[in-house]
Amino acid sequence: MSYLVLARKWRPKRFAELVGQEHVVRALTNALDSGRVHHAFLFTGTRGVGKTTIARIFAKSLNCERGTSAEPCGECGACRDIDSGRFIDLLEIDAASNTGVDDVREVIDNAQYMPSRGRVKVYLIDEVHMLSKSAFNALLKTLEEPPGHVKFLLATTDPQKLPVTVLSRCLQFNLKRLDEQQIQGQITRILEAEGIASEPGAIRQLAKAADGSLRDGLSLLDQAIAYTGANNTGGQLGDVAVAAMLGTVDRTRVGALLAALADGDGERMLAEVATLAEFSPDWGGVLDAVADALHRIQVRQLVPGATVEADGVDIDSLAARLRAEVVQLWYQMALNGRRDLPLAPSPRAGFEMSLLRMLAFRPTEGEGARVPVGESGATARDPAQRAAPAVATPVAPAPAPRERVPPPNPFAQESARSEARPESTRPEAASPISEPMPREEAQVPARVAEPVRSPDPLPARHDPVVAPAVVQGAGIADEDAWHALVAASSLRGPARLLAEHAGFVGFAHGVLSLSLSPTDEHLRGDTMVRMVADALASTLGATPQIKFVDAAQPAQSLHQRNERARDERQAAAESLFMSDPDVQRLISHGAKVVPDSIRPFDEN
């Protein structure tokens, strides 16, 4: 008798024997038990997850001679014929080979005839997405309203290629990829039934290489049995032999690579690569193994209670020696190296370059800090520093809190007001600045911790400060008193804008004379003027009459005064920053200051 491959020999014959896909089995079982069976089903999913198997079991459930149920007997003539592929009323059509409209017309014509043996004629169309557009159009009417004795079971690995008109006529079931534990369990049961000894590592490698497809896993198992001779008396499915067959590497070698990287030992790392090269591995697979090991290390670091398989790598030691951000960076480098491997001069060169990149770069432990790599003293910078390598932003310590200084007396002279003001102090030294890389230009955003005090702007509009120089009923002596009064007022919105932009001309006999520049004339509305007068009434003892005059010499408004003070503080900040020795040194190395990026340290 000819040999039957494991994927066919161990194909499930009942729903209870299926591995995974419980959501599909439950829906089909309930439909069969209740008798509410739809006329068209679509099974989607990747290769080898059970689409055709489920369709065959479903056809057997419909045509079992002991009655329609979710548990076909498997012993009657119909069940045995379906299992062996000889049942005349189960028509399996390969849409990849029968793509034309003529093939579909033949299906439509035959669908009108009653079943020859069973109760239901079942059409199983595999890879249905391969049908041509005209074939789909010819099938639509029959697919929507087939004869009562016909059921359509469609299977595809690419449902996106199916027309919406076909999808809307079918019940769609998406079969999931199997996880490694499910594939390992099935392979273990088959090996026990076949009487073949095996090592757990060999089964784990086969399940991982199956990539979610049980059929692929059983095909690889057939290959491994033939490669190792495990079907002979006394043979065993060994871990090392399976690794050699699959072209994978010993996981202890991956652990040695990561240990050399953690130590910053480039010579030992390249020696490990040379050892790997003797086995002619798939270098992309080795990078996948490195990324997988880094994933397990990160899980151990961040979720200590989670179960993590060592799999030949000293997870605990590496998790303790490496910082979490280093593991994250190396993981991304492994993924990027895997993607770029086809572009490398050779696969080994691309692999080595990925490891050298991990050796060269790692996040710094603090601003301006450097991490030595190996014995050569080479240094690495954080990726953020590499984006602007020439200079880092000088950061000055926050100024010590100081007591609030009351607003100046508006009746005092400017000299006395200046003497009463505390002098500004120079900030402490800024943090160390990274050395620039040669021939690269970096843009330097800057913030200077130099509070410039002369002249001061008056308090912000929302500060609850009362001008002490304006006594109730005393009037407004001069321009300073007017500015202090506006700054301390409760005015809001357009009325406050009017007061801030108005220059003081004089105040006598209850008449307040103000001036406005031509560009601010739009602020002088009757409502706004009345609101300003009402706000001044409590301080002046009576509501003043406000009159706008054309002054011979334009008076300075509060808005202009604050703008001038802000400009002087900005100029002082820029001068202080540009005269800093560290900044001059960086500029001499090719750094450039971003225009308009310097700001006084205490600016809101």
ZABA-365878 format. One record per residue (C-alpha): residue number from 1; x, y, z negated. Coordinates in nm, 2 decimals. Example, Ala and Ser with C-alpha at 12.3 -4.5 7.8 and 13.67 -1.06 7.14 Angstrom:
! residues 2
torke	east	north	up
1	1.23	-0.45	-0.78
2	1.37	-0.11	-0.71
END
This chain:
! residues 604
torke	east	north	up
1	0.00	0.00	0.00
2	0.13	0.34	0.09
3	0.23	0.58	-0.19
4	-0.03	0.84	-0.29
5	0.11	1.17	-0.41
6	0.04	1.28	-0.76
7	-0.17	1.58	-0.65
8	-0.41	1.34	-0.47
9	-0.39	1.05	-0.71
10	-0.48	1.27	-1.01
11	-0.73	1.49	-0.84
12	-1.02	1.54	-1.09
13	-1.34	1.35	-1.00
14	-1.57	1.49	-1.26
15	-1.62	1.84	-1.40
16	-1.49	1.72	-1.74
17	-1.15	1.64	-1.59
18	-1.09	1.99	-1.45
19	-0.81	2.19	-1.61
20	-0.92	2.54	-1.68
21	-1.20	2.71	-1.48
22	-1.45	2.67	-1.77
23	-1.65	2.97	-1.65
24	-1.71	2.81	-1.31
25	-1.79	2.47	-1.45
26	-2.04	2.61	-1.70
27	-2.23	2.80	-1.43
28	-2.24	2.51	-1.19
29	-2.34	2.26	-1.46
30	-2.63	2.48	-1.57
31	-2.75	2.52	-1.21
32	-2.74	2.14	-1.15
33	-2.92	2.06	-1.48
34	-3.19	2.32	-1.42
35	-3.24	2.24	-1.05
36	-3.18	2.61	-0.96
37	-2.91	2.55	-0.70
38	-2.83	2.83	-0.47
39	-2.78	2.75	-0.10
40	-2.43	2.92	-0.06
41	-2.14	2.93	-0.29
42	-1.80	3.11	-0.25
43	-1.50	2.99	-0.45
44	-1.20	3.23	-0.45
45	-0.86	3.20	-0.60
46	-0.49	3.14	-0.53
47	-0.37	2.80	-0.39
48	-0.39	2.49	-0.60
49	-0.63	2.61	-0.87
50	-0.92	2.37	-0.78
51	-1.14	2.54	-0.52
52	-1.18	2.23	-0.29
53	-1.19	2.00	-0.59
54	-1.48	2.18	-0.74
55	-1.66	2.19	-0.41
56	-1.62	1.81	-0.37
57	-1.74	1.74	-0.73
58	-2.04	1.97	-0.67
59	-2.12	1.78	-0.34
60	-2.10	1.45	-0.53
61	-2.33	1.58	-0.80
62	-2.59	1.67	-0.53
63	-2.58	1.34	-0.35
64	-2.52	1.09	-0.63
65	-2.75	0.79	-0.58
66	-2.85	0.80	-0.95
67	-2.99	1.15	-0.91
68	-2.88	1.51	-0.91
69	-2.69	1.60	-1.22
70	-2.37	1.76	-1.35
71	-2.23	1.42	-1.43
72	-2.22	1.20	-1.11
73	-2.17	0.84	-1.18
74	-1.86	0.79	-0.96
75	-1.96	0.43	-0.90
76	-2.23	0.45	-0.64
77	-2.16	0.43	-0.26
78	-2.21	0.80	-0.22
79	-1.97	0.89	-0.50
80	-1.70	0.65	-0.38
81	-1.73	0.77	-0.02
82	-1.70	1.13	-0.12
83	-1.39	1.06	-0.33
84	-1.23	0.88	-0.04
85	-1.34	1.14	0.22
86	-1.57	0.91	0.42
87	-1.91	1.06	0.33
88	-2.09	1.15	0.65
89	-2.30	1.43	0.51
90	-2.01	1.61	0.35
91	-1.85	1.80	0.64
92	-1.52	1.96	0.56
93	-1.42	2.23	0.81
94	-1.08	2.39	0.82
95	-1.16	2.75	0.93
96	-0.79	2.81	1.00
97	-0.81	2.56	1.29
98	-1.18	2.62	1.39
99	-1.19	3.00	1.41
100	-1.40	3.06	1.72
101	-1.77	3.13	1.76
102	-1.81	2.80	1.95
103	-1.71	2.60	1.64
104	-1.96	2.79	1.43
105	-2.24	2.73	1.69
106	-2.17	2.35	1.66
107	-2.21	2.38	1.28
108	-2.54	2.58	1.32
109	-2.68	2.32	1.57
110	-2.60	2.02	1.35
111	-2.74	2.19	1.04
112	-3.09	2.15	1.18
113	-3.07	1.77	1.15
114	-3.16	1.59	0.83
115	-2.88	1.42	0.63
116	-2.79	1.07	0.74
117	-2.73	0.91	0.39
118	-2.75	1.17	0.11
119	-3.02	1.41	0.00
120	-2.82	1.72	0.09
121	-2.60	1.80	0.38
122	-2.30	1.99	0.25
123	-2.07	2.21	0.46
124	-1.74	2.28	0.29
125	-1.56	2.55	0.49
126	-1.20	2.59	0.37
127	-1.01	2.92	0.42
128	-1.32	3.08	0.55
129	-1.16	3.42	0.58
130	-0.98	3.29	0.89
131	-1.30	3.29	1.10
132	-1.32	3.55	1.37
133	-1.56	3.84	1.35
134	-1.79	3.69	1.62
135	-1.79	3.36	1.43
136	-1.90	3.54	1.11
137	-2.18	3.72	1.29
138	-2.30	3.39	1.44
139	-2.30	3.23	1.09
140	-2.48	3.51	0.91
141	-2.85	3.41	0.99
142	-2.80	3.05	0.90
143	-2.60	3.14	0.59
144	-2.88	3.36	0.47
145	-3.17	3.12	0.55
146	-3.04	2.77	0.59
147	-3.27	2.46	0.61
148	-3.36	2.32	0.26
149	-3.14	2.02	0.30
150	-2.82	2.23	0.37
151	-2.57	2.38	0.12
152	-2.28	2.59	0.22
153	-1.96	2.58	0.00
154	-1.70	2.83	0.11
155	-1.34	2.85	-0.02
156	-1.08	3.12	0.04
157	-0.76	3.26	-0.10
158	-0.82	3.60	0.04
159	-1.18	3.72	-0.03
160	-1.09	4.08	0.07
161	-1.10	3.97	0.44
162	-1.45	3.85	0.42
163	-1.73	4.08	0.56
164	-1.96	4.23	0.30
165	-2.25	4.07	0.48
166	-2.11	3.73	0.40
167	-2.03	3.81	0.03
168	-2.38	3.94	-0.02
169	-2.53	3.60	0.09
170	-2.32	3.39	-0.15
171	-2.28	3.32	-0.52
172	-1.91	3.41	-0.58
173	-1.69	3.23	-0.83
174	-1.33	3.35	-0.89
175	-1.10	3.07	-1.01
176	-0.82	3.19	-1.24
177	-0.46	3.10	-1.22
178	-0.36	2.84	-1.48
179	-0.13	2.94	-1.76
180	0.19	2.75	-1.83
181	0.05	2.57	-2.13
182	-0.24	2.42	-1.93
183	0.00	2.30	-1.65
184	0.24	2.16	-1.91
185	-0.04	1.96	-2.08
186	-0.15	1.81	-1.75
187	0.20	1.72	-1.64
188	0.26	1.56	-1.98
189	-0.06	1.35	-1.96
190	0.03	1.23	-1.60
191	0.39	1.14	-1.71
192	0.26	0.94	-2.00
193	0.01	0.76	-1.78
194	0.28	0.69	-1.52
195	0.52	0.56	-1.79
196	0.79	0.81	-1.71
197	1.01	0.95	-1.98
198	1.08	1.32	-1.98
199	1.24	1.60	-2.18
200	1.02	1.90	-2.29
201	1.26	2.14	-2.12
202	1.21	1.97	-1.79
203	0.83	1.99	-1.82
204	0.85	2.36	-1.92
205	1.06	2.44	-1.62
206	0.82	2.27	-1.38
207	0.52	2.45	-1.53
208	0.70	2.79	-1.50
209	0.80	2.72	-1.14
210	0.44	2.62	-1.06
211	0.34	2.99	-1.09
212	-0.02	2.92	-1.19
213	-0.09	2.65	-0.93
214	-0.14	2.30	-1.07
215	-0.11	2.15	-0.72
216	0.23	2.32	-0.68
217	0.33	2.19	-1.03
218	0.24	1.83	-0.93
219	0.42	1.86	-0.60
220	0.73	1.98	-0.79
221	0.69	1.69	-1.03
222	0.69	1.45	-0.74
223	1.01	1.61	-0.62
224	1.17	1.60	-0.96
225	1.09	1.23	-1.00
226	1.25	1.15	-0.67
227	1.55	1.37	-0.75
228	1.62	1.22	-1.09
229	1.51	0.86	-1.01
230	1.29	0.87	-1.32
231	1.05	0.63	-1.17
232	1.31	0.36	-1.19
233	1.35	0.14	-1.50
234	1.51	0.34	-1.78
235	1.51	0.67	-1.58
236	1.43	1.00	-1.74
237	1.31	1.34	-1.62
238	1.60	1.54	-1.76
239	1.61	1.92	-1.83
240	1.95	1.97	-1.66
241	1.86	1.77	-1.35
242	1.53	1.96	-1.31
243	1.72	2.29	-1.34
244	1.96	2.18	-1.08
245	1.68	2.08	-0.85
246	1.49	2.41	-0.89
247	1.81	2.62	-0.87
248	1.75	2.77	-1.21
249	2.02	2.84	-1.46
250	2.08	2.70	-1.80
251	1.91	2.95	-2.04
252	2.21	2.94	-2.27
253	2.40	3.11	-1.99
254	2.14	3.39	-1.99
255	2.19	3.42	-2.36
256	2.57	3.45	-2.31
257	2.52	3.72	-2.05
258	2.30	3.93	-2.29
259	2.55	3.87	-2.58
260	2.83	4.01	-2.36
261	2.62	4.31	-2.27
262	2.53	4.37	-2.63
263	2.91	4.37	-2.72
264	2.99	4.59	-2.43
265	3.24	4.33	-2.31
266	3.26	4.37	-1.93
267	3.53	4.10	-1.88
268	3.33	3.84	-2.06
269	3.02	3.93	-1.87
270	3.18	3.89	-1.53
271	3.33	3.56	-1.65
272	2.98	3.44	-1.72
273	2.87	3.55	-1.38
274	3.15	3.35	-1.22
275	3.04	3.04	-1.42
276	2.69	3.09	-1.29
277	2.81	3.12	-0.93
278	2.95	2.77	-0.95
279	2.59	2.63	-0.96
280	2.49	2.84	-0.65
281	2.18	2.98	-0.84
282	1.90	3.19	-0.70
283	2.03	3.53	-0.83
284	1.68	3.67	-0.82
285	1.57	3.39	-1.04
286	1.85	3.47	-1.28
287	1.74	3.83	-1.30
288	1.39	3.71	-1.37
289	1.53	3.50	-1.66
290	1.72	3.80	-1.80
291	1.40	4.01	-1.79
292	1.21	3.72	-1.95
293	1.46	3.70	-2.23
294	1.45	4.08	-2.28
295	1.08	4.06	-2.31
296	1.10	3.80	-2.58
297	1.37	4.00	-2.76
298	1.14	4.31	-2.76
299	0.84	4.11	-2.89
300	1.06	3.99	-3.18
301	1.17	4.35	-3.25
302	0.83	4.52	-3.24
303	0.60	4.23	-3.34
304	0.80	4.03	-3.59
305	0.51	3.80	-3.68
306	0.46	3.69	-3.32
307	0.58	3.34	-3.22
308	0.86	3.37	-2.97
309	1.04	3.07	-2.81
310	1.42	3.08	-2.82
311	1.46	2.89	-2.49
312	1.84	2.88	-2.51
313	1.87	3.25	-2.62
314	1.96	3.37	-2.97
315	1.66	3.59	-2.99
316	1.70	3.69	-3.36
317	2.07	3.79	-3.33
318	2.01	4.00	-3.01
319	1.70	4.16	-3.16
320	1.90	4.27	-3.46
321	2.20	4.40	-3.26
322	2.02	4.59	-2.98
323	1.81	4.90	-3.03
324	1.45	4.88	-2.90
325	1.50	5.15	-2.64
326	1.81	4.98	-2.50
327	1.60	4.66	-2.45
328	1.34	4.87	-2.27
329	1.60	5.03	-2.04
330	1.76	4.70	-1.96
331	1.43	4.54	-1.88
332	1.35	4.82	-1.63
333	1.70	4.78	-1.48
334	1.64	4.40	-1.44
335	1.31	4.46	-1.26
336	1.46	4.73	-1.03
337	1.76	4.51	-0.96
338	1.52	4.22	-0.86
339	1.34	4.46	-0.62
340	1.66	4.59	-0.47
341	1.84	4.25	-0.44
342	1.75	4.21	-0.06
343	1.92	4.54	0.01
344	2.25	4.45	-0.16
345	2.56	4.35	0.05
346	2.52	4.00	-0.11
347	2.28	3.85	-0.37
348	2.57	3.81	-0.62
349	2.69	4.16	-0.57
350	2.34	4.29	-0.63
351	2.31	4.08	-0.94
352	2.65	4.20	-1.07
353	2.56	4.56	-1.00
354	2.24	4.53	-1.20
355	2.44	4.40	-1.50
356	2.70	4.67	-1.46
357	2.43	4.93	-1.46
358	2.31	4.78	-1.80
359	2.67	4.80	-1.92
360	2.71	5.16	-1.81
361	2.39	5.32	-1.93
362	2.20	5.31	-2.25
363	2.00	5.57	-2.45
364	2.21	5.79	-2.69
365	2.14	5.77	-3.06
366	2.10	6.14	-3.09
367	2.12	6.47	-2.91
368	2.47	6.51	-2.76
369	2.58	6.17	-2.90
370	2.77	5.92	-2.69
371	2.78	5.55	-2.69
372	3.12	5.39	-2.61
373	3.10	5.09	-2.37
374	3.38	4.83	-2.38
375	3.74	4.90	-2.46
376	3.80	5.14	-2.17
377	3.62	5.42	-2.36
378	3.37	5.48	-2.08
379	3.06	5.67	-2.20
380	2.70	5.67	-2.10
381	2.43	5.93	-2.12
382	2.06	5.92	-2.18
383	1.86	5.92	-1.85
384	1.72	6.26	-1.95
385	2.07	6.40	-1.97
386	2.15	6.25	-1.63
387	1.86	6.44	-1.48
388	2.04	6.77	-1.58
389	2.39	6.66	-1.66
390	2.56	6.99	-1.67
391	2.41	7.12	-1.99
392	2.16	7.06	-2.26
393	1.94	7.33	-2.41
394	2.11	7.50	-2.71
395	1.89	7.45	-3.01
396	1.93	7.69	-3.30
397	1.81	7.61	-3.65
398	1.48	7.75	-3.75
399	1.52	8.09	-3.92
400	1.47	8.09	-4.29
401	1.12	8.22	-4.40
402	1.12	8.58	-4.50
403	0.87	8.80	-4.67
404	0.63	9.00	-4.47
405	0.74	9.36	-4.41
406	0.45	9.61	-4.43
407	0.40	9.84	-4.14
408	0.60	10.16	-4.14
409	0.46	10.49	-4.27
410	0.32	10.68	-3.97
411	0.40	11.01	-4.13
412	0.77	10.93	-4.19
413	1.04	11.02	-3.95
414	1.17	10.76	-3.70
415	1.52	10.76	-3.86
416	1.38	10.68	-4.21
417	1.16	10.41	-4.06
418	1.46	10.25	-3.89
419	1.66	10.26	-4.21
420	1.39	10.08	-4.40
421	1.38	9.80	-4.15
422	1.59	9.48	-4.23
423	1.88	9.43	-3.99
424	1.88	9.13	-3.76
425	2.12	8.85	-3.82
426	2.31	8.64	-3.58
427	2.19	8.27	-3.56
428	2.40	7.98	-3.68
429	2.60	7.78	-3.43
430	2.39	7.58	-3.18
431	2.40	7.20	-3.16
432	2.68	7.04	-2.96
433	2.63	7.06	-2.59
434	2.71	6.77	-2.36
435	3.00	6.81	-2.12
436	2.88	6.87	-1.76
437	2.96	6.63	-1.48
438	3.18	6.77	-1.22
439	3.04	6.91	-0.89
440	2.69	6.90	-1.02
441	2.47	7.20	-1.08
442	2.23	7.20	-1.37
443	1.96	7.45	-1.45
444	1.97	7.58	-1.80
445	1.65	7.66	-1.97
446	1.73	7.86	-2.28
447	1.58	7.99	-2.60
448	1.78	8.23	-2.82
449	1.74	8.25	-3.19
450	1.81	8.62	-3.22
451	1.53	8.83	-3.35
452	1.57	9.18	-3.21
453	1.42	9.44	-3.43
454	1.45	9.78	-3.27
455	1.20	9.92	-3.21
456	0.93	9.70	-3.37
457	0.60	9.65	-3.20
458	0.31	9.72	-3.43
459	0.12	9.42	-3.59
460	-0.07	9.19	-3.36
461	-0.43	9.28	-3.29
462	-0.57	9.01	-3.52
463	-0.34	9.07	-3.82
464	-0.54	9.17	-4.13
465	-0.31	9.46	-4.21
466	-0.43	9.80	-4.33
467	-0.23	10.10	-4.23
468	-0.14	10.26	-4.57
469	-0.05	10.60	-4.41
470	-0.41	10.67	-4.30
471	-0.60	10.78	-4.60
472	-0.97	10.81	-4.58
473	-1.07	11.16	-4.47
474	-0.70	11.27	-4.41
475	-0.72	11.26	-4.03
476	-0.46	11.14	-3.79
477	-0.12	11.32	-3.83
478	0.07	11.20	-3.52
479	0.13	10.93	-3.27
480	0.26	10.68	-3.52
481	-0.04	10.72	-3.73
482	-0.27	10.66	-3.43
483	-0.08	10.34	-3.34
484	-0.10	10.21	-3.69
485	-0.47	10.29	-3.71
486	-0.55	10.10	-3.38
487	-0.33	9.80	-3.48
488	-0.52	9.77	-3.81
489	-0.87	9.82	-3.66
490	-1.13	9.55	-3.62
491	-1.19	9.64	-3.25
492	-1.22	9.35	-3.01
493	-1.25	9.30	-2.63
494	-1.27	9.60	-2.39
495	-1.30	9.85	-2.67
496	-0.97	9.75	-2.82
497	-0.81	9.76	-2.47
498	-0.93	10.12	-2.44
499	-0.78	10.21	-2.78
500	-0.45	10.04	-2.71
501	-0.41	10.20	-2.37
502	-0.51	10.55	-2.49
503	-0.23	10.80	-2.58
504	-0.27	11.03	-2.88
505	-0.29	11.40	-2.80
506	-0.43	11.55	-3.12
507	-0.69	11.54	-3.39
508	-0.86	11.86	-3.53
509	-1.20	11.95	-3.66
510	-1.34	11.60	-3.61
511	-1.23	11.59	-3.24
512	-0.99	11.32	-3.14
513	-0.81	11.41	-2.81
514	-0.67	11.11	-2.62
515	-0.52	11.06	-2.27
516	-0.54	10.78	-2.02
517	-0.32	10.70	-1.73
518	-0.50	10.69	-1.39
519	-0.46	10.32	-1.37
520	-0.66	10.28	-1.70
521	-0.95	10.50	-1.61
522	-1.17	10.20	-1.56
523	-1.16	10.14	-1.94
524	-1.33	10.47	-2.02
525	-1.69	10.37	-2.04
526	-1.95	10.54	-2.26
527	-2.02	10.22	-2.46
528	-1.65	10.15	-2.51
529	-1.59	10.51	-2.63
530	-1.88	10.49	-2.88
531	-1.75	10.16	-3.02
532	-1.40	10.31	-3.07
533	-1.55	10.61	-3.25
534	-1.76	10.39	-3.48
535	-1.46	10.18	-3.57
536	-1.27	10.49	-3.68
537	-1.55	10.64	-3.89
538	-1.47	10.44	-4.21
539	-1.11	10.56	-4.21
540	-1.16	10.92	-4.10
541	-1.47	10.98	-4.33
542	-1.69	11.06	-4.03
543	-1.75	10.95	-3.67
544	-1.51	11.15	-3.46
545	-1.59	11.30	-3.13
546	-1.35	11.15	-2.87
547	-1.24	11.37	-2.58
548	-1.01	11.26	-2.30
549	-0.77	11.53	-2.17
550	-0.50	11.55	-1.91
551	-0.19	11.60	-2.12
552	0.11	11.80	-1.98
553	0.34	11.53	-2.10
554	0.18	11.18	-2.10
555	0.15	11.04	-2.45
556	0.28	10.69	-2.53
557	0.01	10.44	-2.59
558	0.03	10.14	-2.83
559	0.03	9.91	-2.53
560	0.33	10.09	-2.38
561	0.51	10.10	-2.70
562	0.47	9.72	-2.75
563	0.58	9.66	-2.39
564	0.89	9.87	-2.44
565	0.98	9.68	-2.76
566	0.93	9.35	-2.59
567	1.15	9.45	-2.30
568	1.43	9.56	-2.54
569	1.41	9.23	-2.73
570	1.42	9.03	-2.41
571	1.72	9.22	-2.29
572	1.90	9.17	-2.62
573	1.82	8.80	-2.61
574	1.96	8.76	-2.26
575	2.27	8.95	-2.35
576	2.32	8.74	-2.67
577	2.28	8.41	-2.48
578	2.50	8.50	-2.18
579	2.78	8.61	-2.42
580	2.78	8.28	-2.61
581	3.12	8.11	-2.56
582	2.96	7.77	-2.51
583	2.73	7.90	-2.24
584	3.02	8.07	-2.06
585	3.22	7.75	-2.07
586	2.93	7.55	-1.91
587	2.87	7.81	-1.64
588	3.24	7.79	-1.56
589	3.20	7.42	-1.50
590	2.92	7.48	-1.25
591	2.60	7.51	-1.46
592	2.34	7.77	-1.37
593	2.09	7.95	-1.58
594	1.73	7.91	-1.47
595	1.60	8.26	-1.39
596	1.35	8.40	-1.64
597	1.39	8.10	-1.87
598	1.56	8.29	-2.16
599	1.32	8.38	-2.44
600	1.37	8.54	-2.78
601	1.36	8.26	-3.04
602	1.06	8.39	-3.24
603	0.85	8.48	-2.94
604	0.49	8.34	-2.97
END
